[in-house]
């Protein structure tokens, strides 16, 4: 039970950090294009991760048989998912982002069934339904411009690839620290993105990037959202099964909506409270120690 609660805390913190990320990305992406933004995020993040790794005296050795999983995690999750997420955020709006990314836990349940043979249970099914209804209660009444379809497709790709990455993390042996796995996956992303970004860096508006809002946003995205967020998410998934862990992703739209109200003056009505309660009910079903009934064998 202690392991479940601790893993739940890690996943909740990671999703909450990412909930605030959308507000920051929406501001920074006006100055730094999506591809360059992701690359800069990872350069900042790897510096922070290496410092943490050195201070905590991590062992950086990885068995040859485990490298393919780490590479795929870096390719699918750290590269494809994050790039499509930034593009989707730029092309769409926060409401569409919240709705589409809320599909992540459902995809995680599917991939966990396929790759990890995790059992689907009545409790998991009810949890996902409750949390999904909660998200749609919060943001479902928002007007979504149909011209944002390309952004929606990009966000859907981000949700699917992030789900796949989160499940594949379970295939990496627990003998490796989340710091080591996250650092190597980040290096994979940097290596893959550098050929596409290096020639475009001199086109950046460095004068605009010197504004405190922009460089502060870059530091937040690199250190807090990427380095710390990925560490918390990866560690939390090591402590819970993948299908249950995905449910905590629903905290992202809750925090995003709350920060929009707090910082941007966006309107929040009764639907926010009702939706939040439904999401918490779904999460409590997962972390509550109770005998589960299987839907499939």
C-alpha positions in Angstrom: 0.0 0.0 0.0 2.9 2.4 0.8 4.4 1.7 -2.6 1.1 2.4 -4.3 0.6 5.7 -2.5 4.1 6.8 -3.2 3.8 5.9 -6.9 0.5 7.7 -7.0 2.1 10.8 -5.5 4.9 10.8 -8.1 2.4 10.4 -11.0 0.1 13.1 -9.6 3.0 15.6 -9.3 4.2 14.8 -12.8 0.8 15.3 -14.3 0.2 18.5 -12.3 3.5 19.9 -13.5 2.5 19.1 -17.1 -0.9 20.8 -16.5 0.9 24.1 -16.0 3.1 23.4 -19.0 0.5 24.3 -21.6 0.2 27.9 -20.3 4.0 28.2 -20.6 4.3 26.6 -24.0 1.5 28.8 -25.4 3.6 31.8 -24.5 7.1 30.6 -25.4 6.1 29.0 -28.7 5.2 32.4 -30.1 9.0 33.2 -29.9 10.6 29.8 -30.2 9.2 27.4 -32.9 8.0 23.9 -31.7 11.0 21.9 -33.0 13.6 24.3 -31.6 11.6 24.6 -28.4 11.7 20.8 -27.8 15.5 20.7 -28.6 16.2 23.6 -26.1 14.0 21.9 -23.5 16.1 18.7 -23.7 19.5 20.5 -23.7 18.5 22.3 -20.5 17.0 19.1 -19.1 20.1 16.9 -19.8 22.3 19.4 -18.0 20.0 19.2 -14.9 19.8 15.4 -15.1 23.6 15.0 -15.4 24.1 17.2 -12.4 21.6 15.2 -10.4 23.1 12.0 -11.5 26.6 13.0 -10.5 25.5 14.4 -7.1 23.6 11.2 -6.4 26.5 9.0 -7.7 24.4 7.0 -10.2 25.7 4.0 -12.0 25.4 4.8 -15.7 26.0 1.2 -16.9 23.2 -0.4 -19.0 23.2 -3.9 -20.2 23.3 -4.3 -24.0 20.0 -6.1 -24.1 18.2 -3.2 -22.5 19.4 -0.5 -24.9 16.7 -1.1 -27.6 14.0 -0.3 -25.1 15.7 2.9 -23.9 16.2 4.0 -27.6 12.5 3.3 -28.4 11.5 5.3 -25.3 13.6 8.2 -26.4 12.3 8.0 -30.0 8.6 7.5 -29.3 8.1 9.3 -26.1 10.8 12.0 -25.8 10.9 12.8 -29.5 7.7 12.1 -31.5 5.3 12.6 -28.6 6.8 15.9 -27.3 7.3 17.4 -30.8 3.7 16.6 -31.9 2.5 17.9 -28.5 4.2 21.3 -29.0 2.9 21.5 -32.6 -0.6 20.6 -31.5 -0.5 23.2 -28.7 0.6 25.9 -31.1 -2.1 25.0 -33.7 -5.0 24.4 -31.3 -6.3 25.7 -28.0 -6.1 24.6 -24.4 -9.6 23.1 -24.4 -8.8 20.8 -27.4 -5.5 19.9 -25.8 -7.2 18.9 -22.6 -9.8 16.8 -24.3 -7.5 14.9 -26.6 -4.8 14.3 -24.1 -7.4 12.8 -21.8 -7.4 9.8 -24.2 -3.9 8.9 -22.9 -5.0 6.6 -20.1 -7.3 4.6 -22.4 -4.5 4.0 -24.8 -2.2 3.0 -21.9 -4.8 0.4 -20.8 -4.8 -1.0 -24.4 -1.0 -1.0 -24.8 -0.6 -2.5 -21.3 -2.9 -5.3 -22.3 -1.0 -5.9 -25.6 2.6 -5.6 -24.5 2.5 -6.4 -20.7 -0.5 -8.8 -20.6 -2.0 -6.7 -17.8 -5.5 -7.7 -16.9 -8.4 -5.4 -17.5 -10.7 -5.2 -14.4 -14.0 -3.7 -13.6 -12.4 -1.3 -11.2 -10.0 0.0 -13.9 -12.8 0.4 -16.4 -15.0 2.3 -14.0 -12.1 4.5 -13.0 -11.3 5.5 -16.6 -15.0 6.2 -17.4 -15.4 8.4 -14.3 -12.2 10.3 -15.0 -13.0 10.7 -18.7 -16.5 12.1 -17.8 -14.8 14.4 -15.3 -12.5 15.8 -18.0 -15.3 16.4 -20.5 -17.4 18.0 -17.7 -14.6 20.5 -17.2 -13.7 21.3 -20.8 -16.3 19.7 -22.9 -18.6 22.7 -23.1 -15.8 24.9 -24.5 -16.1 26.0 -28.1 -13.6 24.3 -30.4 -12.9 25.8 -33.8 -13.0 23.2 -36.5 -10.0 24.9 -38.2 -7.9 23.4 -35.4 -8.2 19.9 -36.9 -4.5 19.7 -37.8 -3.6 20.6 -34.2 -6.1 17.9 -33.0 -4.5 15.2 -35.1 -1.0 16.2 -33.8 -2.3 16.1 -30.2 -3.8 12.6 -30.8 -0.5 11.4 -32.2 1.2 12.8 -29.0 -1.3 11.0 -26.8 -0.9 7.6 -28.5 2.9 7.8 -28.6 3.1 8.9 -25.0 0.9 6.0 -24.0 3.1 3.6 -25.8 6.3 5.1 -24.2 4.7 4.9 -20.7 4.0 1.2 -21.2 7.4 0.4 -22.7 9.1 1.9 -19.6 7.7 -1.1 -17.7 9.9 -3.3 -19.9 13.0 -1.6 -18.6 14.3 -3.5 -15.6 13.9 -1.8 -12.2 17.6 -2.2 -11.5 18.1 1.1 -13.4 17.5 4.4 -11.7 14.8 6.6 -13.3 17.6 9.3 -13.5 19.7 7.0 -15.7 16.8 5.9 -17.9 15.5 9.5 -18.3 19.0 10.8 -19.1 19.7 8.3 -21.8 16.2 8.7 -23.3 16.8 12.5 -23.3 20.2 12.1 -25.0 18.5 9.9 -27.7 16.0 12.7 -28.3 18.7 15.3 -28.6 20.7 13.2 -31.0 17.6 12.6 -33.2 16.5 16.3 -33.2 19.9 18.0 -33.6 20.2 17.3 -37.4 16.8 19.0 -37.9 17.4 22.0 -35.6 21.1 22.9 -35.7 20.7 24.8 -39.0 17.6 26.6 -37.8 19.0 27.9 -34.5 20.6 31.0 -36.0 17.1 32.1 -37.2 15.8 32.4 -33.6 15.0 35.8 -32.3 17.6 35.8 -29.4 16.7 39.4 -28.4 13.1 38.3 -27.8 14.3 35.2 -26.0 16.1 37.4 -23.5 12.8 38.6 -22.1 12.4 37.1 -18.6 9.1 35.5 -19.5 10.7 33.6 -22.4 13.9 32.4 -20.8 12.1 31.8 -17.5 9.6 29.7 -19.5 12.5 27.8 -21.1 14.0 27.0 -17.7 10.6 25.8 -16.4 10.1 23.6 -19.4 13.6 22.2 -19.3 14.2 21.7 -15.6 10.8 21.4 -14.0 8.5 20.0 -16.8 11.1 17.8 -18.6 13.8 16.7 -16.1 11.7 16.6 -12.9 8.4 15.7 -14.7 9.9 12.8 -16.5 11.8 11.5 -13.4 8.6 11.6 -11.4 6.5 9.9 -14.1 9.1 7.2 -14.8 9.5 6.4 -11.1 5.8 6.4 -10.5 5.3 3.9 -13.4 7.9 1.6 -11.8 5.8 1.4 -8.7 2.3 0.9 -10.3 1.1 -1.2 -13.2 0.9 0.8 -16.4 -2.9 0.7 -16.9 -3.6 2.1 -13.4 -0.7 4.6 -13.6 -2.2 6.2 -16.7 -5.2 7.3 -14.8 -3.2 10.0 -13.0 -2.7 11.7 -16.4 -6.2 13.2 -15.8 -4.7 15.6 -13.3 -3.1 17.5 -16.2 -6.3 19.1 -17.5 -7.5 19.8 -13.9 -4.4 21.7 -13.1 -4.3 23.4 -16.5 -7.8 24.7 -16.1 -7.2 25.9 -12.5 -4.0 27.8 -13.6 -5.9 29.3 -16.5 -8.4 30.6 -14.0 -5.8 31.7 -11.5 -3.2 33.3 -13.8 -5.1 34.2 -17.0 -8.5 35.1 -15.7 -10.3 32.4 -17.5 -13.8 31.6 -16.3 -14.3 28.5 -14.2 -17.8 27.4 -13.2 -19.6 24.7 -11.4 -18.6 22.2 -14.1 -14.9 22.4 -12.9 -15.8 21.4 -9.4 -18.0 18.5 -10.5 -15.4 17.3 -13.1 -12.6 17.4 -10.5 -14.6 15.4 -8.0 -15.3 12.7 -10.7 -11.6 12.5 -11.6 -10.6 12.1 -8.0 -13.2 9.4 -7.5 -11.7 7.6 -10.5 -8.1 7.9 -9.1 -9.2 6.8 -5.6 -10.7 3.6 -7.1 -7.2 2.8 -8.5 -5.2 3.4 -5.3 -7.7 1.9 -2.9 -6.5 -1.6 -1.9 -9.5 -3.8 -2.8 -9.8 -7.2 -4.5 -10.4 -6.7 -8.2 -12.8 -8.6 -10.5 -11.3 -9.3 -13.9 -13.1 -8.6 -17.2 -10.6 -10.6 -19.2 -8.4 -13.5 -18.6 
